[in-house]
Amino acid sequence: MPVWFAHNKTTRNAVFLQDRRAHSNKLLDSLPQASRKRLLAVAEPVALEYKQVLATKGGALTHAFFPTTSFISLLVPSDKGRIEVAIVGREGLFGLGVAFGVRESDVEAIVQGAGAALKVSAPDLRRFLKDDRAFRERLDRYAYVMLNVLARNAACNRFHRVEQRMARWLLMSADRAQSAMFDITHAFLAEMLGVRRVGVTTTANKLQDQGLITYSRGTVAIRDRDGLKRLACGCYREDHETYKKHFG
């Protein structure tokens, strides 16, 4: 049974945590073996639920999450609604502010892709950051990559067409879900892209008519990844190149 169709919560959590990928995070995997082993010793494997709220704007930052098979949307709320500013998957972590001594979250963090993650308490992360130079260097590099992503997202949301942005978002989500199929509603996708729901529905129907995706009962399946990449704006490629440049 694929993990996204395991409906019983207890069963689903067990499936996620028994998955061989449940302890693999690219940022942690890039550490020297001794550093990674010490950090894993204080990390707690957890199963994150779809739409679970990990942080609210102004809420306490008590833990950092290193997704392994899950992914997390970071959103900025405003008087006109919310918009996604970044997606965090197994390439990084949510809770970067914890490492810099920040006590409150400036964004909302919502689980967009259910799955496994490694949870580390704020005190443990700060202590490890202080004592382990290799981890500190990796985290500084990751922070720089995230700054690039945030800057690119600002330009993307301003200048690129909805269909380009949706194609990019679907590809980024598939990469982090490590699957061509994942859950998303039109209403939530409209929030992610900062557009009206009718615009998302119209664009999703176009992508489906072109054979790029199928959408049914809240589940998206990518059918033509190459076609979706051709449609996506160059921001998708640039995100990959930025990460590869700094992490190989």
C-alpha positions as CSV (number, residue, x, y, z in Angstrom):
1,M,0.0,0.0,0.0
2,P,1.5,3.4,-1.0
3,V,2.0,5.6,2.1
4,W,-0.3,8.3,0.8
5,F,-3.3,5.9,0.8
6,A,-2.8,4.6,4.4
7,H,-5.8,6.1,6.0
8,N,-5.5,4.8,9.6
9,K,-3.3,7.3,11.5
10,T,-1.5,4.8,13.6
11,T,-0.8,2.6,10.6
12,R,0.3,5.5,8.5
13,N,2.7,6.8,11.2
14,A,4.2,3.3,11.5
15,V,4.6,3.1,7.7
16,F,6.4,6.5,7.5
17,L,8.8,5.7,10.4
18,Q,9.6,2.3,9.1
19,D,10.4,3.7,5.6
20,R,14.2,3.4,5.0
21,R,14.2,7.0,3.8
22,A,12.8,8.2,7.2
23,H,16.2,9.0,8.6
24,S,17.7,10.5,5.4
25,N,17.9,14.3,5.1
26,K,20.3,15.8,2.6
27,L,21.6,18.5,4.9
28,L,22.3,16.0,7.6
29,D,23.7,13.5,5.1
30,S,26.3,16.1,4.0
31,L,27.8,16.2,7.5
32,P,30.9,14.2,8.4
33,Q,29.8,10.8,9.8
34,A,30.7,11.7,13.4
35,S,28.8,15.0,13.3
36,R,25.7,13.3,11.8
37,K,25.8,10.6,14.4
38,R,25.9,13.0,17.3
39,L,23.0,15.1,15.9
40,L,20.9,12.0,15.2
41,A,21.4,11.0,18.8
42,V,19.4,14.0,20.0
43,A,16.8,13.9,17.1
44,E,13.4,12.4,17.5
45,P,11.8,10.7,14.5
46,V,8.2,12.0,14.0
47,A,5.4,11.4,11.5
48,L,4.0,14.7,10.3
49,E,0.3,14.9,9.2
50,Y,-1.0,16.7,6.1
51,K,-1.9,20.3,7.0
52,Q,-0.4,20.0,10.5
53,V,0.6,23.4,11.8
54,L,4.2,23.5,13.0
55,A,4.4,27.2,13.7
56,T,2.3,30.3,13.6
57,K,3.5,33.9,13.1
58,G,4.6,35.2,16.5
59,G,4.4,31.7,18.0
60,A,7.2,30.1,19.9
61,L,10.0,28.3,18.0
62,T,10.6,25.3,20.2
63,H,12.0,22.8,17.7
64,A,13.6,22.5,14.3
65,F,12.3,19.9,11.8
66,F,14.5,18.1,9.3
67,P,12.1,16.6,6.8
68,T,13.0,13.2,5.3
69,T,9.8,12.1,3.5
70,S,7.6,15.0,4.4
71,F,7.7,18.7,3.2
72,I,6.6,21.9,4.8
73,S,5.2,25.1,3.3
74,L,6.3,28.4,4.8
75,L,3.7,31.1,4.5
76,V,3.6,34.8,5.2
77,P,0.1,36.1,6.3
78,S,-1.1,39.6,5.4
79,D,-4.4,41.6,5.5
80,K,-5.3,40.1,2.1
81,G,-4.5,36.5,2.9
82,R,-1.4,34.2,2.9
83,I,1.2,33.4,0.3
84,E,3.9,30.7,0.3
85,V,7.4,32.0,0.3
86,A,9.3,28.7,0.4
87,I,9.0,24.9,0.6
88,V,11.2,22.9,2.8
89,G,11.8,19.2,2.1
90,R,14.6,16.7,2.7
91,E,17.2,19.2,1.3
92,G,17.0,21.4,4.5
93,L,15.1,22.2,7.6
94,F,12.4,24.3,9.1
95,G,13.5,26.3,12.2
96,L,16.5,28.0,10.8
97,G,15.8,30.9,13.2
98,V,16.3,28.5,16.2
99,A,20.0,28.3,15.2
100,F,20.3,32.0,15.4
101,G,18.7,32.4,18.7
102,V,15.3,33.5,17.4
103,R,12.5,32.6,19.9
104,E,9.4,33.4,17.8
105,S,8.4,32.4,14.2
106,D,8.0,35.1,11.6
107,V,6.2,32.7,9.2
108,E,3.5,30.1,9.4
109,A,4.7,26.6,8.8
110,I,2.2,24.0,7.6
111,V,2.9,20.4,6.5
112,Q,2.1,20.2,2.9
113,G,3.3,16.7,2.3
114,A,2.7,14.2,5.1
115,G,5.6,11.9,6.0
116,A,8.6,11.5,8.3
117,A,10.9,14.1,9.8
118,L,13.6,14.4,12.5
119,K,12.7,16.8,15.3
120,V,15.4,18.5,17.4
121,S,14.7,20.7,20.4
122,A,15.9,24.4,20.2
123,P,18.3,23.9,23.2
124,D,19.9,20.8,21.6
125,L,20.2,22.5,18.2
126,R,21.9,25.6,19.6
127,R,24.2,23.5,21.7
128,F,25.2,21.3,18.7
129,L,25.6,24.4,16.6
130,K,28.0,25.9,19.1
131,D,30.0,22.7,19.5
132,D,30.2,21.4,15.9
133,R,32.0,23.5,13.3
134,A,31.0,21.3,10.4
135,F,27.3,21.7,11.2
136,R,27.7,25.4,11.7
137,E,29.3,25.8,8.3
138,R,26.6,23.7,6.6
139,L,23.8,25.7,8.3
140,D,25.4,29.0,7.2
141,R,25.6,27.8,3.7
142,Y,21.9,26.6,3.8
143,A,20.8,30.0,5.2
144,Y,22.5,31.6,2.1
145,V,20.7,29.3,-0.2
146,M,17.4,30.1,1.4
147,L,18.0,33.8,1.0
148,N,18.5,33.2,-2.7
149,V,15.3,31.2,-2.9
150,L,13.3,33.9,-1.1
151,A,14.6,36.6,-3.4
152,R,13.8,34.5,-6.4
153,N,10.3,33.8,-5.2
154,A,9.6,37.5,-4.8
155,A,10.5,38.1,-8.4
156,C,8.7,35.0,-9.6
157,N,5.5,36.0,-7.9
158,R,5.6,39.4,-9.5
159,F,6.7,38.7,-13.1
160,H,5.8,35.1,-14.1
161,R,2.4,33.8,-15.3
162,V,0.2,31.6,-13.1
163,E,0.7,28.5,-15.3
164,Q,4.5,28.9,-15.1
165,R,4.4,29.3,-11.3
166,M,2.0,26.4,-10.9
167,A,4.2,24.2,-13.0
168,R,7.2,25.2,-10.9
169,W,5.3,24.6,-7.6
170,L,4.1,21.1,-8.7
171,L,7.7,20.1,-9.7
172,M,9.1,21.4,-6.4
173,S,6.5,19.5,-4.4
174,A,7.0,16.3,-6.4
175,D,10.8,16.6,-5.7
176,R,10.2,16.9,-2.0
177,A,7.4,14.3,-1.9
178,Q,9.8,12.0,-3.7
179,S,6.8,10.9,-5.7
180,A,4.8,12.0,-8.8
181,M,1.6,11.9,-6.7
182,F,0.7,14.0,-3.7
183,D,-2.3,15.7,-2.0
184,I,-3.3,19.3,-2.7
185,T,-6.7,21.1,-2.9
186,H,-7.4,23.9,-5.3
187,A,-8.1,26.2,-2.3
188,F,-4.8,25.5,-0.6
189,L,-2.9,25.8,-3.9
190,A,-4.5,29.2,-4.5
191,E,-3.1,30.3,-1.1
192,M,0.3,28.9,-2.0
193,L,0.4,30.9,-5.2
194,G,-1.4,34.0,-3.9
195,V,-4.1,33.9,-6.6
196,R,-7.9,33.4,-6.7
197,R,-9.2,29.9,-6.6
198,V,-10.9,30.2,-9.9
199,G,-7.5,31.0,-11.5
200,V,-6.0,27.8,-10.0
201,T,-8.9,25.7,-11.2
202,T,-8.7,27.1,-14.8
203,T,-4.9,26.6,-14.9
204,A,-5.1,23.1,-13.4
205,N,-7.7,22.2,-16.1
206,K,-5.4,23.5,-18.8
207,L,-2.5,21.4,-17.5
208,Q,-4.7,18.4,-17.3
209,D,-6.0,18.9,-20.9
210,Q,-2.4,19.1,-22.1
211,G,-1.7,15.7,-20.4
212,L,0.8,17.2,-18.0
213,I,-1.1,16.2,-14.8
214,T,-4.2,14.5,-13.6
215,Y,-6.2,15.8,-10.7
216,S,-8.9,13.9,-8.8
217,R,-10.4,14.3,-5.3
218,G,-7.6,16.4,-3.9
219,T,-4.7,14.3,-5.4
220,V,-2.4,15.5,-8.1
221,A,-0.4,13.1,-10.3
222,I,2.3,14.4,-12.6
223,R,2.0,12.5,-16.0
224,D,4.5,14.4,-18.1
225,R,7.4,15.7,-16.0
226,D,9.5,16.9,-19.0
227,G,6.5,18.8,-20.4
228,L,5.9,20.4,-17.0
229,K,9.6,21.4,-16.8
230,R,9.3,23.1,-20.2
231,L,6.3,25.0,-19.0
232,A,7.8,26.1,-15.7
233,C,9.6,29.4,-15.4
234,G,13.4,29.3,-15.1
235,C,13.2,29.8,-11.4
236,Y,12.8,26.0,-11.0
237,R,16.1,25.3,-12.7
238,E,17.9,28.2,-10.9
239,D,16.8,26.8,-7.5
240,H,18.4,23.5,-8.4
241,E,21.6,25.1,-9.6
242,T,21.9,27.3,-6.5
243,Y,21.5,24.3,-4.2
244,K,23.9,22.1,-6.3
245,K,26.5,24.9,-6.3
246,H,26.7,25.0,-2.6
247,F,25.9,21.4,-1.6
248,G,27.0,19.4,-4.6
